[in-house]
Amino acid sequence: LSVQYYGENKDVLGRAVLHLTAVEISLDVDADRDGIVERNNPNKGSWMWGPNGHGAILLVNCDSERKYGKKLDSEQDYVSRVSDLKDMSLMVLRTRGPARLPPGYKLTMHISQSDKLHSCDYPLVLSSEVLSQEVPYLGGAAEMNFYVEGLRFLDKDFDGLISINLSLLEPISPGFPETPIFTDRVVFRVAPWIMTPNTLNPVEVFVCSTSDNYQFLKGMKKLVDKSGYKLKICYEYMNRGDRWMQDELEFGYIDSPHHQFPVVLDSPRDGKLMNFPYDVLLGPDFGYVERVADNEDVSSLDSFGNLEVSPPVSVNGKNYPLGRIIIGVAFPTATQGRNMTKVVQDFLWAQKVQEPIALFSDWLLVGHVDEFMTFVPAPDRKVDIPSL
């Protein structure tokens, strides 16, 4: 834009030239949860629970693309295989403008130090160790894909919310840092671990083989074959005589609009089956999570026979479409009773979508809720009924 100044005799007294540069910048995510990263969704910078809510969902990348020499994908700072990208959430940077930015201007992506994620578009990686990086400006109308993975589940000290910011920086003067003149922001929430009720149809049945349960195993195999499901037998070289698989692990899953996979929760019980969840179950699209009770005494109530979940239920007008987790605890006023360790309880409460119910079970010798209740389907009724 050129502006000229004239005198009374129409002489040119001066001229000013103003250079205007228009740049369109949009950092986009799947804010409406339909599996598509739409352009500049108005809700991309906030998050709301529920079927009518909004906000992008992030999976914890807790499976392992490798079947041998296993390691959780979330513990690696690189993408080992292309198939690992489907465990991550897509984020797209869309730009439109001149072939290059004015001298000294640049784009940067940044997160807060507390965020538990990796955002990568090789060779750009953001994490808790690398909070900010310059993003290349491609010029013209362009799109750049980023893949974001969660590193940890919701817990007492982490509500699952993650913010990623993209800023256009303007140079001020030599020796001074650039100043942001525009910032776009997107918000993710880490998907909760969801426990599956026993009233769902099974996909695969797991059972231990021991020296004295041949007839039981034979009957179970016949029943499973007749039902058309898979049977996975954990033989003695793996279980080492420990038949209580239900006490060692609990099955759940994580879900998002773009992907879903099962995740096994490993109990602090750590009996002779302790290696089974990691060594056998962990693999491609089968995740693993554990909570270790470092400074607490692990009791019988930490076995996952003491961890159940109801079918979908409504309580005082509040719906729980995924059911409610049920755990056994000591009597509330007891000072010497046994309880499930705090790290496990904190983890279960933090998932939010299956608000736990604590029942008094310490009066039993073993102390598990599955000793006195379970849920069975009622074909002639609309609800499942507890069996005591």
Secondary structure, DSSP 4 states (H G I P E B T S, - for coil): -EEEEE-TTS-EEEEEE------EEEEE--TTSSS---TT-TTTT--B-STT-B-EEE-B--S-S-SSS---GGG-SS--SGGGGGGSEEEEEEEEE-SSPPTT-EEEEE--TT--EEEEETTEEESSS--EEEE----EEEEEEEEEEE-S--BTTB--EEEEEEEEEE--STTS--EEEEEEEEEEEEPPPEEPPTTSPPSEEEEE--TT-HHHHHHHHHHHHHHT-EEEEE-HHHHTT---HHHHEEEEEEE-SS-EEEEEEEPTT--TTTTHIIIII-BTTBEEEE---TTS---GGGSGGGEEE-SSEEETTEEETT--EEEEE--TT-SS-----HHHHHHHHHT-TT--EEEE-TTSSS--GGGT-EEE--TTSSS-EEE-
